[in-house]
Amino acid sequence: MVAPFLRDVTPESSDLVCVCCNCRRERTAAEEWRDHTPVAGERLTHGICPACLYALYPDLAPLVHPHS
Ligand SMILES: [Zn+2]
């Protein structure tokens, strides 16, 4: 079982900004994670980046990112 917050969030063609709930980096369209700069009016959703996923949930990480 995978906790709901570990689901892969990909807000395609939306204005949602996906921010890692651990390191606060934001996910870009290119599947990269970079430092997040808060912007007024932005809408955030939270995910977890692969680096934090492996650091925090080594047992679950292969299930979420099996090819990482
Ligand atoms: Zn992170």
N, CA, C, O and the ligand as a Tripos MOL2 file, in Angstrom:
@<TRIPOS>MOLECULE
protein
  273   271    69     0     0
PROTEIN
NO_CHARGES

@<TRIPOS>ATOM
      1 N           0.8460   -1.1950    0.0000 N.3       1 MET1
      2 CA          0.0000    0.0000    0.0000 C.3       1 MET1
      3 C           0.8770    1.2390    0.0000 C.2       1 MET1
      4 O           1.8840    1.3060    0.7060 O.2       1 MET1
      5 N           0.4850    2.2060   -0.7930 N.am      2 VAL2
      6 CA          1.2420    3.4520   -0.8740 C.3       2 VAL2
      7 C           0.3930    4.5790   -0.3010 C.2       2 VAL2
      8 O          -0.7690    4.7470   -0.6720 O.2       2 VAL2
      9 N           0.9820    5.3430    0.6010 N.am      3 ALA3
     10 CA          0.2520    6.4510    1.2110 C.3       3 ALA3
     11 C          -0.2070    7.4350    0.1310 C.2       3 ALA3
     12 O           0.5000    7.6620   -0.8510 O.2       3 ALA3
     13 N          -1.3830    8.0100    0.3190 N.am      4 PRO4
     14 CA         -1.9380    8.9140   -0.7000 C.3       4 PRO4
     15 C          -0.9920   10.0330   -1.1110 C.2       4 PRO4
     16 O          -0.9500   10.4060   -2.2840 O.2       4 PRO4
     17 N          -0.2430   10.5680   -0.1740 N.am      5 PHE5
     18 CA          0.6090   11.7080   -0.5220 C.3       5 PHE5
     19 C           1.8030   11.2960   -1.3670 C.2       5 PHE5
     20 O           2.5420   12.1480   -1.8600 O.2       5 PHE5
     21 N           1.9920   10.0070   -1.5360 N.am      6 LEU6
     22 CA          3.0940    9.5520   -2.3680 C.3       6 LEU6
     23 C           2.6680    9.3570   -3.8220 C.2       6 LEU6
     24 O           3.4900    9.0580   -4.6880 O.2       6 LEU6
     25 N           1.3820    9.5300   -4.0730 N.am      7 ARG7
     26 CA          0.9480    9.3750   -5.4590 C.3       7 ARG7
     27 C           1.6300   10.3930   -6.3490 C.2       7 ARG7
     28 O           1.9020   11.5220   -5.9410 O.2       7 ARG7
     29 N           1.8910    9.9850   -7.5340 N.am      8 ASP8
     30 CA          2.5890   10.8540   -8.4610 C.3       8 ASP8
     31 C           1.6320   11.9300   -8.9540 C.2       8 ASP8
     32 O           0.6400   11.6350   -9.6210 O.2       8 ASP8
     33 N           1.9310   13.1580   -8.6260 N.am      9 VAL9
     34 CA          1.0640   14.2590   -9.0270 C.3       9 VAL9
     35 C           1.6720   14.9510  -10.2400 C.2       9 VAL9
     36 O           2.7750   15.4930  -10.1720 O.2       9 VAL9
     37 N           0.9630   14.9260  -11.3140 N.am     10 THR10
     38 CA          1.4380   15.5950  -12.5220 C.3      10 THR10
     39 C           0.3550   16.5330  -13.0230 C.2      10 THR10
     40 O          -0.4850   16.1440  -13.8350 O.2      10 THR10
     41 N           0.3750   17.7550  -12.5470 N.am     11 PRO11
     42 CA         -0.6530   18.7120  -12.9510 C.3      11 PRO11
     43 C          -0.4220   19.2270  -14.3580 C.2      11 PRO11
     44 O           0.1150   20.3190  -14.5460 O.2      11 PRO11
     45 N          -0.8200   18.4550  -15.3300 N.am     12 GLU12
     46 CA         -0.6110   18.8460  -16.7120 C.3      12 GLU12
     47 C          -1.4970   20.0280  -17.0870 C.2      12 GLU12
     48 O          -2.6620   20.0980  -16.6950 O.2      12 GLU12
     49 N          -0.9450   20.9280  -17.8310 N.am     13 SER13
     50 CA         -1.6550   22.0910  -18.3410 C.3      13 SER13
     51 C          -2.4850   22.7740  -17.2600 C.2      13 SER13
     52 O          -3.6090   23.2100  -17.5090 O.2      13 SER13
     53 N          -1.9320   22.8610  -16.0830 N.am     14 SER14
     54 CA         -2.6270   23.5840  -15.0260 C.3      14 SER14
     55 C          -1.6310   24.5560  -14.4020 C.2      14 SER14
     56 O          -0.4430   24.5430  -14.7230 O.2      14 SER14
     57 N          -2.1300   25.3810  -13.5220 N.am     15 ASP15
     58 CA         -1.2290   26.3320  -12.8770 C.3      15 ASP15
     59 C          -0.7910   25.8450  -11.5040 C.2      15 ASP15
     60 O          -0.2680   26.6180  -10.7010 O.2      15 ASP15
     61 N          -1.0020   24.5820  -11.2430 N.am     16 LEU16
     62 CA         -0.5660   24.0500   -9.9650 C.3      16 LEU16
     63 C           0.9480   23.8900   -9.9530 C.2      16 LEU16
     64 O           1.5540   23.4520  -10.9320 O.2      16 LEU16
     65 N           1.5330   24.2510   -8.8400 N.am     17 VAL17
     66 CA          2.9700   24.0620   -8.6640 C.3      17 VAL17
     67 C           3.1480   22.9240   -7.6730 C.2      17 VAL17
     68 O           2.6600   22.9830   -6.5440 O.2      17 VAL17
     69 N           3.8390   21.9090   -8.1000 N.am     18 CYS18
     70 CA          4.0620   20.7620   -7.2230 C.3      18 CYS18
     71 C           5.3520   20.9780   -6.4440 C.2      18 CYS18
     72 O           6.4300   21.1070   -7.0240 O.2      18 CYS18
     73 N           5.2260   21.0160   -5.1310 N.am     19 VAL19
     74 CA          6.3690   21.2860   -4.2640 C.3      19 VAL19
     75 C           6.6480   20.0660   -3.4020 C.2      19 VAL19
     76 O           5.7290   19.4660   -2.8440 O.2      19 VAL19
     77 N           7.9060   19.7080   -3.2980 N.am     20 CYS20
     78 CA          8.2750   18.5900   -2.4350 C.3      20 CYS20
     79 C           7.9570   18.9460   -0.9870 C.2      20 CYS20
     80 O           8.3620   20.0030   -0.5020 O.2      20 CYS20
     81 N           7.2480   18.0830   -0.3110 N.am     21 CYS21
     82 CA          6.8290   18.3840    1.0610 C.3      21 CYS21
     83 C           7.9900   18.2740    2.0380 C.2      21 CYS21
     84 O           7.8510   18.6600    3.1980 O.2      21 CYS21
     85 N           9.1150   17.7650    1.6020 N.am     22 ASN22
     86 CA         10.2520   17.6390    2.5010 C.3      22 ASN22
     87 C          11.2900   18.7370    2.2690 C.2      22 ASN22
     88 O          11.6360   19.4630    3.2010 O.2      22 ASN22
     89 N          11.7870   18.8680    1.0450 N.am     23 CYS23
     90 CA         12.8630   19.8300    0.7930 C.3      23 CYS23
     91 C          12.3530   21.1190    0.1620 C.2      23 CYS23
     92 O          13.1190   22.0650   -0.0250 O.2      23 CYS23
     93 N          11.0760   21.1620   -0.1650 N.am     24 ARG24
     94 CA         10.4170   22.3670   -0.6800 C.3      24 ARG24
     95 C          10.8530   22.7480   -2.0890 C.2      24 ARG24
     96 O          10.5680   23.8590   -2.5370 O.2      24 ARG24
     97 N          11.5170   21.8790   -2.7780 N.am     25 ARG25
     98 CA         11.8320   22.2030   -4.1550 C.3      25 ARG25
     99 C          10.5800   22.0080   -5.0030 C.2      25 ARG25
    100 O           9.6770   21.2580   -4.6320 O.2      25 ARG25
    101 N          10.5370   22.6820   -6.1320 N.am     26 GLU26
    102 CA          9.3700   22.5570   -7.0010 C.3      26 GLU26
    103 C           9.6900   21.7080   -8.2140 C.2      26 GLU26
    104 O          10.8270   21.6440   -8.6810 O.2      26 GLU26
    105 N           8.6660   21.0690   -8.7000 N.am     27 ARG27
    106 CA          8.8370   20.1920   -9.8430 C.3      27 ARG27
    107 C           8.5680   20.9730  -11.1170 C.2      27 ARG27
    108 O           7.5840   21.7060  -11.2140 O.2      27 ARG27
    109 N           9.4410   20.8110  -12.0820 N.am     28 THR28
    110 CA          9.2520   21.4890  -13.3540 C.3      28 THR28
    111 C           8.6080   20.5360  -14.3440 C.2      28 THR28
    112 O           8.4910   19.3380  -14.0870 O.2      28 THR28
    113 N           8.1950   21.0750  -15.4680 N.am     29 ALA29
    114 CA          7.5600   20.2570  -16.4930 C.3      29 ALA29
    115 C           8.5140   19.1930  -17.0080 C.2      29 ALA29
    116 O           8.0810   18.1600  -17.5180 O.2      29 ALA29
    117 N           9.7970   19.4410  -16.8780 N.am     30 ALA30
    118 CA         10.8050   18.5010  -17.3770 C.3      30 ALA30
    119 C          11.1540   17.4350  -16.3380 C.2      30 ALA30
    120 O          12.1580   16.7350  -16.4730 O.2      30 ALA30
    121 N          10.3110   17.3140  -15.2900 N.am     31 GLU31
    122 CA         10.5500   16.3050  -14.2570 C.3      31 GLU31
    123 C          11.8170   16.5790  -13.4740 C.2      31 GLU31
    124 O          12.4440   15.6670  -12.9340 O.2      31 GLU31
    125 N          12.1860   17.8510  -13.4210 N.am     32 GLU32
    126 CA         13.3460   18.2190  -12.6230 C.3      32 GLU32
    127 C          12.8290   18.9350  -11.3790 C.2      32 GLU32
    128 O          11.7080   19.4430  -11.3490 O.2      32 GLU32
    129 N          13.6630   18.9600  -10.3740 N.am     33 TRP33
    130 CA         13.2830   19.6210   -9.1260 C.3      33 TRP33
    131 C          14.2660   20.7380   -8.8600 C.2      33 TRP33
    132 O          15.4780   20.5240   -8.8390 O.2      33 TRP33
    133 N          13.7390   21.9220   -8.6600 N.am     34 ARG34
    134 CA         14.6050   23.0730   -8.4470 C.3      34 ARG34
    135 C          14.0900   23.8560   -7.2420 C.2      34 ARG34
    136 O          12.9750   23.6400   -6.7660 O.2      34 ARG34
    137 N          14.9240   24.7640   -6.7670 N.am     35 ASP35
    138 CA         14.5140   25.5730   -5.6200 C.3      35 ASP35
    139 C          13.2500   26.3320   -5.9630 C.2      35 ASP35
    140 O          13.1070   26.8810   -7.0560 O.2      35 ASP35
    141 N          12.3430   26.3530   -5.0130 N.am     36 HIS36
    142 CA         11.0560   26.9940   -5.2460 C.3      36 HIS36
    143 C          11.0650   28.4380   -4.7730 C.2      36 HIS36
    144 O          11.4510   28.7350   -3.6420 O.2      36 HIS36
    145 N          10.6400   29.3180   -5.6460 N.am     37 THR37
    146 CA         10.4870   30.7210   -5.2880 C.3      37 THR37
    147 C           8.9930   31.0170   -5.1920 C.2      37 THR37
    148 O           8.2840   30.9430   -6.1960 O.2      37 THR37
    149 N           8.5130   31.3480   -4.0100 N.am     38 PRO38
    150 CA          7.0810   31.6120   -3.8420 C.3      38 PRO38
    151 C           6.6090   32.7530   -4.7370 C.2      38 PRO38
    152 O           7.2840   33.7740   -4.8710 O.2      38 PRO38
    153 N           5.4640   32.5680   -5.3340 N.am     39 VAL39
    154 CA          4.8820   33.5800   -6.2070 C.3      39 VAL39
    155 C           3.4740   33.8800   -5.7050 C.2      39 VAL39
    156 O           2.7090   32.9650   -5.4020 O.2      39 VAL39
    157 N           3.1410   35.1400   -5.6190 N.am     40 ALA40
    158 CA          1.8120   35.5170   -5.1390 C.3      40 ALA40
    159 C           0.7340   34.9150   -6.0260 C.2      40 ALA40
    160 O           0.7970   35.0020   -7.2530 O.2      40 ALA40
    161 N          -0.2380   34.3140   -5.3970 N.am     41 GLY41
    162 CA         -1.3650   33.7820   -6.1500 C.3      41 GLY41
    163 C          -1.1600   32.3880   -6.7040 C.2      41 GLY41
    164 O          -2.0730   31.8240   -7.3070 O.2      41 GLY41
    165 N           0.0080   31.8300   -6.5130 N.am     42 GLU42
    166 CA          0.2480   30.4900   -7.0430 C.3      42 GLU42
    167 C          -0.5580   29.4650   -6.2500 C.2      42 GLU42
    168 O          -0.9030   29.6660   -5.0850 O.2      42 GLU42
    169 N          -0.8340   28.3830   -6.9210 N.am     43 ARG43
    170 CA         -1.5690   27.3060   -6.2690 C.3      43 ARG43
    171 C          -0.6140   26.1300   -6.1130 C.2      43 ARG43
    172 O          -0.0400   25.6390   -7.0850 O.2      43 ARG43
    173 N          -0.4580   25.6920   -4.8730 N.am     44 LEU44
    174 CA          0.5050   24.6330   -4.5880 C.3      44 LEU44
    175 C          -0.1720   23.2870   -4.3930 C.2      44 LEU44
    176 O          -1.2750   23.1890   -3.8540 O.2      44 LEU44
    177 N           0.5050   22.2880   -4.8340 N.am     45 THR45
    178 CA          0.1350   20.9300   -4.4710 C.3      45 THR45
    179 C           1.4270   20.3070   -3.9870 C.2      45 THR45
    180 O           2.5150   20.7360   -4.3720 O.2      45 THR45
    181 N           1.3120   19.3160   -3.1620 N.am     46 HIS46
    182 CA          2.5160   18.7570   -2.5710 C.3      46 HIS46
    183 C           2.7820   17.3380   -3.0320 C.2      46 HIS46
    184 O           1.8840   16.4990   -3.1150 O.2      46 HIS46
    185 N           4.0200   17.1090   -3.3210 N.am     47 GLY47
    186 CA          4.4680   15.7770   -3.6790 C.3      47 GLY47
    187 C           5.7550   15.5170   -2.9320 C.2      47 GLY47
    188 O           6.0270   16.1290   -1.8990 O.2      47 GLY47
    189 N           6.5360   14.6120   -3.4600 N.am     48 ILE48
    190 CA          7.8320   14.3640   -2.8450 C.3      48 ILE48
    191 C           8.7910   14.0290   -3.9700 C.2      48 ILE48
    192 O           8.4740   13.2290   -4.8510 O.2      48 ILE48
    193 N           9.9540   14.6360   -3.9400 N.am     49 CYS49
    194 CA         10.8890   14.4230   -5.0330 C.3      49 CYS49
    195 C          11.5870   13.0770   -4.8600 C.2      49 CYS49
    196 O          11.6330   12.5400   -3.7530 O.2      49 CYS49
    197 N          12.1220   12.5400   -5.9320 N.am     50 PRO50
    198 CA         12.7600   11.2200   -5.8550 C.3      50 PRO50
    199 C          13.8530   11.1420   -4.8010 C.2      50 PRO50
    200 O          13.9790   10.1260   -4.1180 O.2      50 PRO50
    201 N          14.6390   12.1910   -4.6610 N.am     51 ALA51
    202 CA         15.7330   12.1680   -3.6880 C.3      51 ALA51
    203 C          15.1960   12.0010   -2.2720 C.2      51 ALA51
    204 O          15.7150   11.2020   -1.4920 O.2      51 ALA51
    205 N          14.1510   12.7620   -1.9470 N.am     52 CYS52
    206 CA         13.5710   12.6610   -0.6120 C.3      52 CYS52
    207 C          12.8140   11.3420   -0.4590 C.2      52 CYS52
    208 O          12.8030   10.7420    0.6160 O.2      52 CYS52
    209 N          12.1950   10.9100   -1.5260 N.am     53 LEU53
    210 CA         11.4670    9.6560   -1.4630 C.3      53 LEU53
    211 C          12.4030    8.5210   -1.0700 C.2      53 LEU53
    212 O          12.0860    7.7110   -0.1990 O.2      53 LEU53
    213 N          13.5540    8.4740   -1.7240 N.am     54 TYR54
    214 CA         14.5070    7.4090   -1.4120 C.3      54 TYR54
    215 C          15.1180    7.5830   -0.0310 C.2      54 TYR54
    216 O          15.4390    6.6010    0.6380 O.2      54 TYR54
    217 N          15.2800    8.8240    0.3940 N.am     55 ALA55
    218 CA         15.8780    9.0660    1.6960 C.3      55 ALA55
    219 C          14.9180    8.7220    2.8280 C.2      55 ALA55
    220 O          15.3190    8.1760    3.8560 O.2      55 ALA55
    221 N          13.6360    9.0530    2.6220 N.am     56 LEU56
    222 CA         12.6580    8.8920    3.6970 C.3      56 LEU56
    223 C          11.9400    7.5520    3.6540 C.2      56 LEU56
    224 O          11.5990    6.9800    4.6890 O.2      56 LEU56
    225 N          11.7140    7.0600    2.4360 N.am     57 TYR57
    226 CA         10.9320    5.8350    2.2840 C.3      57 TYR57
    227 C          11.6490    4.8440    1.3760 C.2      57 TYR57
    228 O          11.1450    4.5030    0.3060 O.2      57 TYR57
    229 N          12.8100    4.3880    1.7920 N.am     58 PRO58
    230 CA         13.5790    3.4680    0.9370 C.3      58 PRO58
    231 C          12.8140    2.2070    0.5710 C.2      58 PRO58
    232 O          13.0710    1.6050   -0.4720 O.2      58 PRO58
    233 N          11.8870    1.8070    1.4090 N.am     59 ASP59
    234 CA         11.1220    0.5950    1.0960 C.3      59 ASP59
    235 C          10.0510    0.8550    0.0500 C.2      59 ASP59
    236 O           9.7210   -0.0200   -0.7510 O.2      59 ASP59
    237 N           9.5070    2.0760    0.0680 N.am     60 LEU60
    238 CA          8.4250    2.3940   -0.8630 C.3      60 LEU60
    239 C           8.9240    2.9660   -2.1820 C.2      60 LEU60
    240 O           8.2440    2.8590   -3.2020 O.2      60 LEU60
    241 N          10.0910    3.5620   -2.1670 N.am     61 ALA61
    242 CA         10.5850    4.2560   -3.3550 C.3      61 ALA61
    243 C          10.5790    3.3930   -4.6170 C.2      61 ALA61
    244 O          10.1540    3.8720   -5.6680 O.2      61 ALA61
    245 N          11.0240    2.1650   -4.5540 N.am     62 PRO62
    246 CA         11.0320    1.3440   -5.7760 C.3      62 PRO62
    247 C           9.6260    1.1090   -6.3310 C.2      62 PRO62
    248 O           9.4690    0.8330   -7.5200 O.2      62 PRO62
    249 N           8.6140    1.2160   -5.4850 N.am     63 LEU63
    250 CA          7.2440    0.9990   -5.9400 C.3      63 LEU63
    251 C           6.7270    2.2300   -6.6700 C.2      63 LEU63
    252 O           5.8960    2.1280   -7.5730 O.2      63 LEU63
    253 N           7.2300    3.3930   -6.2700 N.am     64 VAL64
    254 CA          6.7570    4.6390   -6.8490 C.3      64 VAL64
    255 C           7.5820    5.0260   -8.0700 C.2      64 VAL64
    256 O           7.0500    5.4980   -9.0750 O.2      64 VAL64
    257 N           8.8800    4.8200   -7.9620 N.am     65 HIS65
    258 CA          9.7860    5.1370   -9.0720 C.3      65 HIS65
    259 C          10.6140    3.8860   -9.3880 C.2      65 HIS65
    260 O          11.8110    3.8340   -9.1050 O.2      65 HIS65
    261 N           9.9730    2.9060   -9.9640 N.am     66 PRO66
    262 CA         10.6510    1.6260  -10.1780 C.3      66 PRO66
    263 C          11.8410    1.7100  -11.1170 C.2      66 PRO66
    264 O          12.6990    0.8270  -11.1170 O.2      66 PRO66
    265 N          11.8990    2.7630  -11.9140 N.am     67 HIS67
    266 CA         12.9980    2.8570  -12.8670 C.3      67 HIS67
    267 C          14.0650    3.8450  -12.4370 C.2      67 HIS67
    268 O          14.9990    4.1180  -13.1900 O.2      67 HIS67
    269 N          13.9360    4.3800  -11.2350 N.am     68 SER68
    270 CA         14.9110    5.3610  -10.7810 C.3      68 SER68
    271 C          16.1770    4.6290  -10.3170 C.2      68 SER68
    272 O          17.1380    5.2680   -9.8890 O.2      68 SER68
    273 ZN         12.5250   16.7130   -1.8100 Zn       69 ZN69
@<TRIPOS>BOND
     1     1     2 1
     2     2     3 1
     3     3     4 2
     4     3     5 am
     5     5     6 1
     6     6     7 1
     7     7     8 2
     8     7     9 am
     9     9    10 1
    10    10    11 1
    11    11    12 2
    12    11    13 am
    13    13    14 1
    14    14    15 1
    15    15    16 2
    16    15    17 am
    17    17    18 1
    18    18    19 1
    19    19    20 2
    20    19    21 am
    21    21    22 1
    22    22    23 1
    23    23    24 2
    24    23    25 am
    25    25    26 1
    26    26    27 1
    27    27    28 2
    28    27    29 am
    29    29    30 1
    30    30    31 1
    31    31    32 2
    32    31    33 am
    33    33    34 1
    34    34    35 1
    35    35    36 2
    36    35    37 am
    37    37    38 1
    38    38    39 1
    39    39    40 2
    40    39    41 am
    41    41    42 1
    42    42    43 1
    43    43    44 2
    44    43    45 am
    45    45    46 1
    46    46    47 1
    47    47    48 2
    48    47    49 am
    49    49    50 1
    50    50    51 1
    51    51    52 2
    52    51    53 am
    53    53    54 1
    54    54    55 1
    55    55    56 2
    56    55    57 am
    57    57    58 1
    58    58    59 1
    59    59    60 2
    60    59    61 am
    61    61    62 1
    62    62    63 1
    63    63    64 2
    64    63    65 am
    65    65    66 1
    66    66    67 1
    67    67    68 2
    68    67    69 am
    69    69    70 1
    70    70    71 1
    71    71    72 2
    72    71    73 am
    73    73    74 1
    74    74    75 1
    75    75    76 2
    76    75    77 am
    77    77    78 1
    78    78    79 1
    79    79    80 2
    80    79    81 am
    81    81    82 1
    82    82    83 1
    83    83    84 2
    84    83    85 am
    85    85    86 1
    86    86    87 1
    87    87    88 2
    88    87    89 am
    89    89    90 1
    90    90    91 1
    91    91    92 2
    92    91    93 am
    93    93    94 1
    94    94    95 1
    95    95    96 2
    96    95    97 am
    97    97    98 1
    98    98    99 1
    99    99   100 2
   100    99   101 am
   101   101   102 1
   102   102   103 1
   103   103   104 2
   104   103   105 am
   105   105   106 1
   106   106   107 1
   107   107   108 2
   108   107   109 am
   109   109   110 1
   110   110   111 1
   111   111   112 2
   112   111   113 am
   113   113   114 1
   114   114   115 1
   115   115   116 2
   116   115   117 am
   117   117   118 1
   118   118   119 1
   119   119   120 2
   120   119   121 am
   121   121   122 1
   122   122   123 1
   123   123   124 2
   124   123   125 am
   125   125   126 1
   126   126   127 1
   127   127   128 2
   128   127   129 am
   129   129   130 1
   130   130   131 1
   131   131   132 2
   132   131   133 am
   133   133   134 1
   134   134   135 1
   135   135   136 2
   136   135   137 am
   137   137   138 1
   138   138   139 1
   139   139   140 2
   140   139   141 am
   141   141   142 1
   142   142   143 1
   143   143   144 2
   144   143   145 am
   145   145   146 1
   146   146   147 1
   147   147   148 2
   148   147   149 am
   149   149   150 1
   150   150   151 1
   151   151   152 2
   152   151   153 am
   153   153   154 1
   154   154   155 1
   155   155   156 2
   156   155   157 am
   157   157   158 1
   158   158   159 1
   159   159   160 2
   160   159   161 am
   161   161   162 1
   162   162   163 1
   163   163   164 2
   164   163   165 am
   165   165   166 1
   166   166   167 1
   167   167   168 2
   168   167   169 am
   169   169   170 1
   170   170   171 1
   171   171   172 2
   172   171   173 am
   173   173   174 1
   174   174   175 1
   175   175   176 2
   176   175   177 am
   177   177   178 1
   178   178   179 1
   179   179   180 2
   180   179   181 am
   181   181   182 1
   182   182   183 1
   183   183   184 2
   184   183   185 am
   185   185   186 1
   186   186   187 1
   187   187   188 2
   188   187   189 am
   189   189   190 1
   190   190   191 1
   191   191   192 2
   192   191   193 am
   193   193   194 1
   194   194   195 1
   195   195   196 2
   196   195   197 am
   197   197   198 1
   198   198   199 1
   199   199   200 2
   200   199   201 am
   201   201   202 1
   202   202   203 1
   203   203   204 2
   204   203   205 am
   205   205   206 1
   206   206   207 1
   207   207   208 2
   208   207   209 am
   209   209   210 1
   210   210   211 1
   211   211   212 2
   212   211   213 am
   213   213   214 1
   214   214   215 1
   215   215   216 2
   216   215   217 am
   217   217   218 1
   218   218   219 1
   219   219   220 2
   220   219   221 am
   221   221   222 1
   222   222   223 1
   223   223   224 2
   224   223   225 am
   225   225   226 1
   226   226   227 1
   227   227   228 2
   228   227   229 am
   229   229   230 1
   230   230   231 1
   231   231   232 2
   232   231   233 am
   233   233   234 1
   234   234   235 1
   235   235   236 2
   236   235   237 am
   237   237   238 1
   238   238   239 1
   239   239   240 2
   240   239   241 am
   241   241   242 1
   242   242   243 1
   243   243   244 2
   244   243   245 am
   245   245   246 1
   246   246   247 1
   247   247   248 2
   248   247   249 am
   249   249   250 1
   250   250   251 1
   251   251   252 2
   252   251   253 am
   253   253   254 1
   254   254   255 1
   255   255   256 2
   256   255   257 am
   257   257   258 1
   258   258   259 1
   259   259   260 2
   260   259   261 am
   261   261   262 1
   262   262   263 1
   263   263   264 2
   264   263   265 am
   265   265   266 1
   266   266   267 1
   267   267   268 2
   268   267   269 am
   269   269   270 1
   270   270   271 1
   271   271   272 2
@<TRIPOS>SUBSTRUCTURE
     1 MET1         2 RESIDUE 1 A MET
     2 VAL2         6 RESIDUE 1 A VAL
     3 ALA3        10 RESIDUE 1 A ALA
     4 PRO4        14 RESIDUE 1 A PRO
     5 PHE5        18 RESIDUE 1 A PHE
     6 LEU6        22 RESIDUE 1 A LEU
     7 ARG7        26 RESIDUE 1 A ARG
     8 ASP8        30 RESIDUE 1 A ASP
     9 VAL9        34 RESIDUE 1 A VAL
    10 THR10       38 RESIDUE 1 A THR
    11 PRO11       42 RESIDUE 1 A PRO
    12 GLU12       46 RESIDUE 1 A GLU
    13 SER13       50 RESIDUE 1 A SER
    14 SER14       54 RESIDUE 1 A SER
    15 ASP15       58 RESIDUE 1 A ASP
    16 LEU16       62 RESIDUE 1 A LEU
    17 VAL17       66 RESIDUE 1 A VAL
    18 CYS18       70 RESIDUE 1 A CYS
    19 VAL19       74 RESIDUE 1 A VAL
    20 CYS20       78 RESIDUE 1 A CYS
    21 CYS21       82 RESIDUE 1 A CYS
    22 ASN22       86 RESIDUE 1 A ASN
    23 CYS23       90 RESIDUE 1 A CYS
    24 ARG24       94 RESIDUE 1 A ARG
    25 ARG25       98 RESIDUE 1 A ARG
    26 GLU26      102 RESIDUE 1 A GLU
    27 ARG27      106 RESIDUE 1 A ARG
    28 THR28      110 RESIDUE 1 A THR
    29 ALA29      114 RESIDUE 1 A ALA
    30 ALA30      118 RESIDUE 1 A ALA
    31 GLU31      122 RESIDUE 1 A GLU
    32 GLU32      126 RESIDUE 1 A GLU
    33 TRP33      130 RESIDUE 1 A TRP
    34 ARG34      134 RESIDUE 1 A ARG
    35 ASP35      138 RESIDUE 1 A ASP
    36 HIS36      142 RESIDUE 1 A HIS
    37 THR37      146 RESIDUE 1 A THR
    38 PRO38      150 RESIDUE 1 A PRO
    39 VAL39      154 RESIDUE 1 A VAL
    40 ALA40      158 RESIDUE 1 A ALA
    41 GLY41      162 RESIDUE 1 A GLY
    42 GLU42      166 RESIDUE 1 A GLU
    43 ARG43      170 RESIDUE 1 A ARG
    44 LEU44      174 RESIDUE 1 A LEU
    45 THR45      178 RESIDUE 1 A THR
    46 HIS46      182 RESIDUE 1 A HIS
    47 GLY47      186 RESIDUE 1 A GLY
    48 ILE48      190 RESIDUE 1 A ILE
    49 CYS49      194 RESIDUE 1 A CYS
    50 PRO50      198 RESIDUE 1 A PRO
    51 ALA51      202 RESIDUE 1 A ALA
    52 CYS52      206 RESIDUE 1 A CYS
    53 LEU53      210 RESIDUE 1 A LEU
    54 TYR54      214 RESIDUE 1 A TYR
    55 ALA55      218 RESIDUE 1 A ALA
    56 LEU56      222 RESIDUE 1 A LEU
    57 TYR57      226 RESIDUE 1 A TYR
    58 PRO58      230 RESIDUE 1 A PRO
    59 ASP59      234 RESIDUE 1 A ASP
    60 LEU60      238 RESIDUE 1 A LEU
    61 ALA61      242 RESIDUE 1 A ALA
    62 PRO62      246 RESIDUE 1 A PRO
    63 LEU63      250 RESIDUE 1 A LEU
    64 VAL64      254 RESIDUE 1 A VAL
    65 HIS65      258 RESIDUE 1 A HIS
    66 PRO66      262 RESIDUE 1 A PRO
    67 HIS67      266 RESIDUE 1 A HIS
    68 SER68      270 RESIDUE 1 A SER
    69 ZN69       273 GROUP 0 **** ****
